[in-house]
Every structure is written in structure tokens, then in C-alpha cells.
Amino acid sequence: MDQQNLPPVINAEVLPSSTLAIVSLVSAILGFTFVPIIGTIVALITGYMARNETRSIPPRASGDGMATAGIIMGWVQVALLVIGVCCTIAYFVFIVGIFAASGQ
């Protein structure tokens, strides 16, 4: 009952969010909407740079989750781009095959 109501002592250092992680996340979102190829490239490059920054010993910044999200969305965009190119090539091969089979 003789305890005082003092705030807890927090000695942990609060790290700032990584600017590169924020850029990676924002550019990945922009890659899905407005600038697909440029946004994807920027998201991947800055995402990996941010992960190096957040996973260094001692860490220089926080934001590993944002960097990881940017990297994942960047690779999803790369996969969608590859699928789209493959579908486009298959479409043109199919059209050429139809014209060749019809004798024109």
C-alpha cells in the first residue's frame, strides 16, 4: 500500500521509421495503380535496401514489416507482368494459328 503511482521507466530506444521502407510500400501501391513498371522496380530496390537498414546490428531504423510488404507486392507485380506477357504471346500464336489453318 505504500507504492507510489510513478510512471514506468522505459529505457528502450525508440527507432525512427525507415524512409526507404515507406518509399518501398508507397511505390508498391503505386505500382499496382498508376505506374506499374517503375513502381515495381523502385519497390524492390528500396525494399531490399530498407531490410538491410532495419536488420543491421544494431538496427538503425524500424519498418521491417513495411519493407517486407513492399518486396512481396513488388514480386507479385513481377509475376503478374510475366503472366500477362505469356498470355499475350499465347494469344498472338493462337491468332496466327487460326489464320494459317484457314488458308489465308
N, CA, C and O atoms as a GROMACS GRO file, in nm:
protein
  416
    1MET      N    1   0.080  -0.119   0.000
    1MET     CA    2   0.000   0.000   0.000
    1MET      C    3   0.085   0.126   0.000
    1MET      O    4   0.032   0.236  -0.018
    2ASP      N    5   0.213   0.111   0.020
    2ASP     CA    6   0.299   0.228   0.023
    2ASP      C    7   0.361   0.257  -0.114
    2ASP      O    8   0.456   0.336  -0.123
    3GLN      N    9   0.309   0.195  -0.221
    3GLN     CA   10   0.365   0.217  -0.353
    3GLN      C   11   0.319   0.352  -0.407
    3GLN      O   12   0.204   0.394  -0.391
    4GLN      N   13   0.413   0.419  -0.472
    4GLN     CA   14   0.379   0.547  -0.534
    4GLN      C   15   0.331   0.521  -0.676
    4GLN      O   16   0.370   0.422  -0.738
    5ASN      N   17   0.250   0.608  -0.726
    5ASN     CA   18   0.199   0.597  -0.863
    5ASN      C   19   0.293   0.671  -0.958
    5ASN      O   20   0.263   0.780  -1.005
    6LEU      N   21   0.407   0.608  -0.984
    6LEU     CA   22   0.505   0.666  -1.073
    6LEU      C   23   0.493   0.600  -1.211
    6LEU      O   24   0.459   0.482  -1.220
    7PRO      N   25   0.521   0.675  -1.317
    7PRO     CA   26   0.518   0.611  -1.449
    7PRO      C   27   0.632   0.512  -1.461
    7PRO      O   28   0.738   0.531  -1.400
    8PRO      N   29   0.613   0.406  -1.538
    8PRO     CA   30   0.720   0.307  -1.554
    8PRO      C   31   0.838   0.368  -1.627
    8PRO      O   32   0.823   0.452  -1.716
    9VAL      N   33   0.955   0.324  -1.588
    9VAL     CA   34   1.078   0.372  -1.650
    9VAL      C   35   1.101   0.291  -1.778
    9VAL      O   36   1.109   0.168  -1.774
   10ILE      N   37   1.110   0.361  -1.889
   10ILE     CA   38   1.133   0.296  -2.017
   10ILE      C   39   1.270   0.339  -2.068
   10ILE      O   40   1.291   0.456  -2.098
   11ASN      N   41   1.360   0.245  -2.076
   11ASN     CA   42   1.495   0.274  -2.122
   11ASN      C   43   1.515   0.236  -2.269
   11ASN      O   44   1.621   0.261  -2.326
   12ALA      N   45   1.413   0.177  -2.328
   12ALA     CA   46   1.428   0.132  -2.466
   12ALA      C   47   1.432   0.252  -2.560
   12ALA      O   48   1.356   0.348  -2.548
   13GLU      N   49   1.524   0.243  -2.654
   13GLU     CA   50   1.538   0.349  -2.753
   13GLU      C   51   1.435   0.329  -2.863
   13GLU      O   52   1.424   0.220  -2.919
   14VAL      N   53   1.360   0.432  -2.895
   14VAL     CA   54   1.260   0.424  -2.999
   14VAL      C   55   1.326   0.462  -3.132
   14VAL      O   56   1.378   0.572  -3.148
   15LEU      N   57   1.322   0.368  -3.224
   15LEU     CA   58   1.386   0.391  -3.354
   15LEU      C   59   1.289   0.459  -3.449
   15LEU      O   60   1.170   0.431  -3.447
   16PRO      N   61   1.340   0.549  -3.532
   16PRO     CA   62   1.252   0.612  -3.632
   16PRO      C   63   1.219   0.513  -3.743
   16PRO      O   64   1.293   0.418  -3.766
   17SER      N   65   1.109   0.536  -3.810
   17SER     CA   66   1.073   0.450  -3.924
   17SER      C   67   1.168   0.476  -4.040
   17SER      O   68   1.210   0.590  -4.063
   18SER      N   69   1.200   0.372  -4.110
   18SER     CA   70   1.290   0.382  -4.223
   18SER      C   71   1.220   0.452  -4.339
   18SER      O   72   1.111   0.413  -4.380
   19THR      N   73   1.284   0.555  -4.391
   19THR     CA   74   1.229   0.627  -4.506
   19THR      C   75   1.225   0.535  -4.628
   19THR      O   76   1.132   0.542  -4.707
   20LEU      N   77   1.326   0.451  -4.642
   20LEU     CA   78   1.328   0.358  -4.755
   20LEU      C   79   1.214   0.258  -4.748
   20LEU      O   80   1.159   0.219  -4.851
   21ALA      N   81   1.176   0.215  -4.627
   21ALA     CA   82   1.064   0.123  -4.613
   21ALA      C   83   0.934   0.189  -4.653
   21ALA      O   84   0.849   0.128  -4.717
   22ILE      N   85   0.918   0.314  -4.615
   22ILE     CA   86   0.797   0.388  -4.653
   22ILE      C   87   0.792   0.406  -4.804
   22ILE      O   88   0.687   0.389  -4.866
   23VAL      N   89   0.905   0.442  -4.863
   23VAL     CA   90   0.911   0.459  -5.009
   23VAL      C   91   0.880   0.327  -5.079
   23VAL      O   92   0.810   0.326  -5.180
   24SER      N   93   0.930   0.217  -5.026
   24SER     CA   94   0.905   0.086  -5.086
   24SER      C   95   0.757   0.053  -5.084
   24SER      O   96   0.702   0.007  -5.184
   25LEU      N   97   0.692   0.075  -4.971
   25LEU     CA   98   0.550   0.044  -4.959
   25LEU      C   99   0.466   0.134  -5.049
   25LEU      O  100   0.375   0.085  -5.117
   26VAL      N  101   0.495   0.262  -5.051
   26VAL     CA  102   0.418   0.355  -5.133
   26VAL      C  103   0.438   0.326  -5.282
   26VAL      O  104   0.342   0.328  -5.359
   27SER      N  105   0.561   0.300  -5.323
   27SER     CA  106   0.585   0.272  -5.464
   27SER      C  107   0.524   0.138  -5.506
   27SER      O  108   0.484   0.123  -5.622
   28ALA      N  109   0.516   0.042  -5.416
   28ALA     CA  110   0.450  -0.085  -5.449
   28ALA      C  111   0.300  -0.063  -5.470
   28ALA      O  112   0.241  -0.122  -5.560
   29ILE      N  113   0.241   0.021  -5.387
   29ILE     CA  114   0.099   0.053  -5.405
   29ILE      C  115   0.079   0.128  -5.536
   29ILE      O  116  -0.016   0.101  -5.610
   30LEU      N  117   0.166   0.223  -5.566
   30LEU     CA  118   0.158   0.295  -5.692
   30LEU      C  119   0.183   0.203  -5.810
   30LEU      O  120   0.130   0.225  -5.919
   31GLY      N  121   0.264   0.101  -5.790
   31GLY     CA  122   0.290   0.004  -5.896
   31GLY      C  123   0.166  -0.074  -5.935
   31GLY      O  124   0.153  -0.115  -6.050
   32PHE      N  125   0.076  -0.096  -5.841
   32PHE     CA  126  -0.049  -0.164  -5.872
   32PHE      C  127  -0.150  -0.070  -5.938
   32PHE      O  128  -0.244  -0.116  -6.002
   33THR      N  129  -0.131   0.061  -5.923
   33THR     CA  130  -0.234   0.153  -5.970
   33THR      C  131  -0.190   0.238  -6.088
   33THR      O  132  -0.247   0.225  -6.196
   34PHE      N  133  -0.090   0.324  -6.071
   34PHE     CA  134  -0.061   0.427  -6.170
   34PHE      C  135   0.064   0.401  -6.254
   34PHE      O  136   0.061   0.416  -6.376
   35VAL      N  137   0.172   0.363  -6.193
   35VAL     CA  138   0.300   0.346  -6.264
   35VAL      C  139   0.352   0.204  -6.242
   35VAL      O  140   0.438   0.182  -6.157
   36PRO      N  141   0.302   0.107  -6.320
   36PRO     CA  142   0.331  -0.033  -6.290
   36PRO      C  143   0.479  -0.072  -6.294
   36PRO      O  144   0.528  -0.130  -6.198
   37ILE      N  145   0.548  -0.042  -6.400
   37ILE     CA  146   0.685  -0.093  -6.412
   37ILE      C  147   0.782  -0.015  -6.323
   37ILE      O  148   0.863  -0.074  -6.253
   38ILE      N  149   0.772   0.116  -6.325
   38ILE     CA  150   0.862   0.199  -6.243
   38ILE      C  151   0.836   0.175  -6.095
   38ILE      O  152   0.930   0.163  -6.016
   39GLY      N  153   0.709   0.167  -6.057
   39GLY     CA  154   0.676   0.142  -5.916
   39GLY      C  155   0.728   0.009  -5.867
   39GLY      O  156   0.773  -0.002  -5.753
   40THR      N  157   0.721  -0.093  -5.952
   40THR     CA  158   0.771  -0.226  -5.916
   40THR      C  159   0.921  -0.224  -5.893
   40THR      O  160   0.970  -0.278  -5.794
   41ILE      N  161   0.994  -0.162  -5.984
   41ILE     CA  162   1.139  -0.157  -5.972
   41ILE      C  163   1.181  -0.081  -5.847
   41ILE      O  164   1.268  -0.125  -5.772
   42VAL      N  165   1.118   0.034  -5.824
   42VAL     CA  166   1.151   0.116  -5.706
   42VAL      C  167   1.115   0.040  -5.579
   42VAL      O  168   1.191   0.044  -5.482
   43ALA      N  169   1.000  -0.028  -5.577
   43ALA     CA  170   0.959  -0.103  -5.458
   43ALA      C  171   1.059  -0.212  -5.422
   43ALA      O  172   1.092  -0.230  -5.305
   44LEU      N  173   1.107  -0.284  -5.522
   44LEU     CA  174   1.201  -0.392  -5.495
   44LEU      C  175   1.337  -0.339  -5.448
   44LEU      O  176   1.393  -0.389  -5.350
   45ILE      N  177   1.388  -0.238  -5.516
   45ILE     CA  178   1.520  -0.186  -5.479
   45ILE      C  179   1.518  -0.124  -5.340
   45ILE      O  180   1.602  -0.156  -5.256
   46THR      N  181   1.422  -0.035  -5.316
   46THR     CA  182   1.417   0.031  -5.185
   46THR      C  183   1.375  -0.066  -5.074
   46THR      O  184   1.415  -0.048  -4.959
   47GLY      N  185   1.296  -0.167  -5.108
   47GLY     CA  186   1.258  -0.267  -5.007
   47GLY      C  187   1.377  -0.345  -4.956
   47GLY      O  188   1.392  -0.365  -4.835
   48TYR      N  189   1.462  -0.389  -5.048
   48TYR     CA  190   1.582  -0.463  -5.005
   48TYR      C  191   1.681  -0.372  -4.931
   48TYR      O  192   1.746  -0.414  -4.836
   49MET      N  193   1.691  -0.247  -4.975
   49MET     CA  194   1.779  -0.154  -4.903
   49MET      C  195   1.726  -0.126  -4.762
   49MET      O  196   1.804  -0.116  -4.668
   50ALA      N  197   1.594  -0.115  -4.748
   50ALA     CA  198   1.534  -0.091  -4.616
   50ALA      C  199   1.551  -0.212  -4.525
   50ALA      O  200   1.574  -0.197  -4.405
   51ARG      N  201   1.540  -0.332  -4.581
   51ARG     CA  202   1.561  -0.451  -4.498
   51ARG      C  203   1.704  -0.459  -4.447
   51ARG      O  204   1.728  -0.500  -4.334
   52ASN      N  205   1.800  -0.421  -4.531
   52ASN     CA  206   1.938  -0.416  -4.483
   52ASN      C  207   1.953  -0.315  -4.371
   52ASN      O  208   2.027  -0.337  -4.276
   53GLU      N  209   1.883  -0.203  -4.383
   53GLU     CA  210   1.890  -0.098  -4.282
   53GLU      C  211   1.824  -0.141  -4.150
   53GLU      O  212   1.876  -0.112  -4.043
   54THR      N  213   1.710  -0.210  -4.158
   54THR     CA  214   1.638  -0.248  -4.037
   54THR      C  215   1.694  -0.373  -3.971
   54THR      O  216   1.674  -0.394  -3.851
   55ARG      N  217   1.763  -0.457  -4.046
   55ARG     CA  218   1.816  -0.581  -3.990
   55ARG      C  219   1.964  -0.573  -3.956
   55ARG      O  220   2.026  -0.674  -3.922
   56SER      N  221   2.022  -0.454  -3.965
   56SER     CA  222   2.162  -0.440  -3.930
   56SER      C  223   2.179  -0.450  -3.778
   56SER      O  224   2.082  -0.435  -3.704
   57ILE      N  225   2.299  -0.474  -3.734
   57ILE     CA  226   2.328  -0.485  -3.592
   57ILE      C  227   2.416  -0.367  -3.554
   57ILE      O  228   2.528  -0.360  -3.605
   58PRO      N  229   2.377  -0.276  -3.473
   58PRO     CA  230   2.243  -0.251  -3.418
   58PRO      C  231   2.153  -0.191  -3.525
   58PRO      O  232   2.201  -0.126  -3.618
   59PRO      N  233   2.023  -0.213  -3.514
   59PRO     CA  234   1.931  -0.160  -3.615
   59PRO      C  235   1.933  -0.007  -3.617
   59PRO      O  236   1.934   0.057  -3.512
   60ARG      N  237   1.934   0.049  -3.736
   60ARG     CA  238   1.937   0.194  -3.750
   60ARG      C  239   1.797   0.253  -3.761
   60ARG      O  240   1.778   0.372  -3.738
   61ALA      N  241   1.699   0.170  -3.797
   61ALA     CA  242   1.562   0.218  -3.814
   61ALA      C  243   1.465   0.101  -3.799
   61ALA      O  244   1.504  -0.015  -3.807
   62SER      N  245   1.340   0.135  -3.777
   62SER     CA  246   1.235   0.033  -3.773
   62SER      C  247   1.162   0.036  -3.907
   62SER      O  248   1.188   0.123  -3.990
   63GLY      N  249   1.072  -0.057  -3.927
   63GLY     CA  250   0.995  -0.061  -4.051
   63GLY      C  251   1.021  -0.184  -4.134
   63GLY      O  252   1.003  -0.182  -4.256
   64ASP      N  253   1.064  -0.291  -4.070
   64ASP     CA  254   1.093  -0.414  -4.143
   64ASP      C  255   0.967  -0.470  -4.208
   64ASP      O  256   0.973  -0.526  -4.317
   65GLY      N  257   0.853  -0.456  -4.143
   65GLY     CA  258   0.727  -0.504  -4.199
   65GLY      C  259   0.688  -0.429  -4.325
   65GLY      O  260   0.641  -0.489  -4.422
   66MET      N  261   0.708  -0.297  -4.324
   66MET     CA  262   0.677  -0.218  -4.444
   66MET      C  263   0.768  -0.256  -4.559
   66MET      O  264   0.724  -0.265  -4.673
   67ALA      N  265   0.895  -0.278  -4.528
   67ALA     CA  266   0.991  -0.318  -4.632
   67ALA      C  267   0.954  -0.454  -4.689
   67ALA      O  268   0.958  -0.474  -4.810
   68THR      N  269   0.917  -0.547  -4.603
   68THR     CA  270   0.878  -0.680  -4.648
   68THR      C  271   0.751  -0.673  -4.733
   68THR      O  272   0.741  -0.742  -4.835
   69ALA      N  273   0.656  -0.592  -4.692
   69ALA     CA  274   0.532  -0.577  -4.771
   69ALA      C  275   0.563  -0.519  -4.908
   69ALA      O  276   0.505  -0.563  -5.008
   70GLY      N  277   0.652  -0.421  -4.915
   70GLY     CA  278   0.690  -0.364  -5.044
   70GLY      C  279   0.758  -0.465  -5.133
   70GLY      O  280   0.733  -0.468  -5.254
   71ILE      N  281   0.844  -0.549  -5.075
   71ILE     CA  282   0.913  -0.652  -5.153
   71ILE      C  283   0.814  -0.756  -5.205
   71ILE      O  284   0.820  -0.795  -5.322
   72ILE      N  285   0.723  -0.800  -5.120
   72ILE     CA  286   0.626  -0.901  -5.161
   72ILE      C  287   0.535  -0.847  -5.271
   72ILE      O  288   0.511  -0.915  -5.371
   73MET      N  289   0.486  -0.725  -5.255
   73MET     CA  290   0.400  -0.667  -5.358
   73MET      C  291   0.478  -0.645  -5.487
   73MET      O  292   0.422  -0.659  -5.596
   74GLY      N  293   0.606  -0.610  -5.477
   74GLY     CA  294   0.687  -0.595  -5.597
   74GLY      C  295   0.703  -0.724  -5.673
   74GLY      O  296   0.692  -0.726  -5.796
   75TRP      N  297   0.728  -0.834  -5.602
   75TRP     CA  298   0.743  -0.962  -5.671
   75TRP      C  299   0.609  -1.012  -5.725
   75TRP      O  300   0.606  -1.078  -5.829
   76VAL      N  301   0.499  -0.982  -5.657
   76VAL     CA  302   0.367  -1.018  -5.711
   76VAL      C  303   0.344  -0.944  -5.842
   76VAL      O  304   0.290  -1.001  -5.937
   77GLN      N  305   0.384  -0.818  -5.847
   77GLN     CA  306   0.369  -0.742  -5.971
   77GLN      C  307   0.456  -0.798  -6.082
   77GLN      O  308   0.414  -0.801  -6.198
   78VAL      N  309   0.577  -0.843  -6.050
   78VAL     CA  310   0.663  -0.906  -6.150
   78VAL      C  311   0.597  -1.033  -6.203
   78VAL      O  312   0.598  -1.057  -6.323
   79ALA      N  313   0.540  -1.113  -6.113
   79ALA     CA  314   0.473  -1.236  -6.155
   79ALA      C  315   0.353  -1.206  -6.245
   79ALA      O  316   0.331  -1.274  -6.345
   80LEU      N  317   0.275  -1.104  -6.209
   80LEU     CA  318   0.162  -1.067  -6.292
   80LEU      C  319   0.207  -1.016  -6.429
   80LEU      O  320   0.141  -1.042  -6.530
   81LEU      N  321   0.317  -0.945  -6.432
   81LEU     CA  322   0.371  -0.897  -6.559
   81LEU      C  323   0.414  -1.014  -6.648
   81LEU      O  324   0.387  -1.015  -6.768
   82VAL      N  325   0.482  -1.112  -6.589
   82VAL     CA  326   0.525  -1.229  -6.665
   82VAL      C  327   0.404  -1.307  -6.716
   82VAL      O  328   0.404  -1.351  -6.831
   83ILE      N  329   0.304  -1.325  -6.633
   83ILE     CA  330   0.183  -1.396  -6.676
   83ILE      C  331   0.114  -1.319  -6.788
   83ILE      O  332   0.068  -1.380  -6.885
   84GLY      N  333   0.108  -1.188  -6.777
   84GLY     CA  334   0.045  -1.107  -6.882
   84GLY      C  335   0.119  -1.117  -7.014
   84GLY      O  336   0.057  -1.126  -7.119
   85VAL      N  337   0.252  -1.114  -7.009
   85VAL     CA  338   0.332  -1.127  -7.132
   85VAL      C  339   0.312  -1.265  -7.193
   85VAL      O  340   0.297  -1.278  -7.315
   86CYS      N  341   0.311  -1.368  -7.111
   86CYS     CA  342   0.290  -1.505  -7.162
   86CYS      C  343   0.152  -1.520  -7.225
   86CYS      O  344   0.138  -1.583  -7.330
   87CYS      N  345   0.050  -1.462  -7.163
   87CYS     CA  346  -0.085  -1.468  -7.219
   87CYS      C  347  -0.094  -1.392  -7.350
   87CYS      O  348  -0.162  -1.436  -7.443
   88THR      N  349  -0.027  -1.279  -7.359
   88THR     CA  350  -0.027  -1.201  -7.484
   88THR      C  351   0.042  -1.278  -7.596
   88THR      O  352  -0.008  -1.281  -7.708
   89ILE      N  353   0.155  -1.340  -7.566
   89ILE     CA  354   0.224  -1.420  -7.667
   89ILE      C  355   0.138  -1.538  -7.710
   89ILE      O  356   0.129  -1.568  -7.829
   90ALA      N  357   0.074  -1.606  -7.614
   90ALA     CA  358  -0.012  -1.720  -7.647
   90ALA      C  359  -0.131  -1.675  -7.733
   90ALA      O  360  -0.172  -1.748  -7.823
   91TYR      N  361  -0.185  -1.558  -7.707
   91TYR     CA  362  -0.296  -1.505  -7.785
   91TYR      C  363  -0.253  -1.484  -7.930
   91TYR      O  364  -0.323  -1.526  -8.022
   92PHE      N  365  -0.138  -1.420  -7.951
   92PHE     CA  366  -0.093  -1.395  -8.088
   92PHE      C  367  -0.056  -1.524  -8.159
   92PHE      O  368  -0.080  -1.536  -8.280
   93VAL      N  369   0.001  -1.621  -8.090
   93VAL     CA  370   0.031  -1.751  -8.151
   93VAL      C  371  -0.099  -1.819  -8.191
   93VAL      O  372  -0.106  -1.880  -8.298
   94PHE      N  373  -0.201  -1.811  -8.108
   94PHE     CA  374  -0.331  -1.871  -8.138
   94PHE      C  375  -0.394  -1.804  -8.261
   94PHE      O  376  -0.447  -1.873  -8.348
   95ILE      N  377  -0.388  -1.672  -8.268
   95ILE     CA  378  -0.444  -1.599  -8.382
   95ILE      C  379  -0.370  -1.636  -8.511
   95ILE      O  380  -0.434  -1.659  -8.614
   96VAL      N  381  -0.238  -1.642  -8.506
   96VAL     CA  382  -0.160  -1.681  -8.624
   96VAL      C  383  -0.195  -1.824  -8.664
   96VAL      O  384  -0.205  -1.854  -8.783
   97GLY      N  385  -0.214  -1.912  -8.567
   97GLY     CA  386  -0.253  -2.050  -8.596
   97GLY      C  387  -0.389  -2.058  -8.663
   97GLY      O  388  -0.408  -2.140  -8.753
   98ILE      N  389  -0.482  -1.977  -8.621
   98ILE     CA  390  -0.615  -1.977  -8.682
   98ILE      C  391  -0.606  -1.931  -8.827
   98ILE      O  392  -0.666  -1.991  -8.916
   99PHE      N  393  -0.532  -1.823  -8.851
   99PHE     CA  394  -0.517  -1.774  -8.989
   99PHE      C  395  -0.443  -1.875  -9.076
   99PHE      O  396  -0.477  -1.890  -9.194
  100ALA      N  397  -0.346  -1.943  -9.024
  100ALA     CA  398  -0.273  -2.042  -9.102
  100ALA      C  399  -0.360  -2.162  -9.132
  100ALA      O  400  -0.348  -2.220  -9.240
  101ALA      N  401  -0.446  -2.201  -9.040
  101ALA     CA  402  -0.531  -2.317  -9.061
  101ALA      C  403  -0.644  -2.288  -9.158
  101ALA      O  404  -0.694  -2.377  -9.227
  102SER      N  405  -0.684  -2.161  -9.164
  102SER     CA  406  -0.795  -2.127  -9.255
  102SER      C  407  -0.748  -2.108  -9.399
  102SER      O  408  -0.830  -2.096  -9.489
  103GLY      N  409  -0.619  -2.106  -9.420
  103GLY     CA  410  -0.563  -2.099  -9.554
  103GLY      C  411  -0.549  -1.958  -9.609
  103GLY      O  412  -0.534  -1.942  -9.730
  104GLN      N  413  -0.554  -1.859  -9.528
  104GLN     CA  414  -0.542  -1.722  -9.580
  104GLN      C  415  -0.403  -1.672  -9.576
  104GLN      O  416  -0.377  -1.558  -9.615
   0.00000   0.00000   0.00000
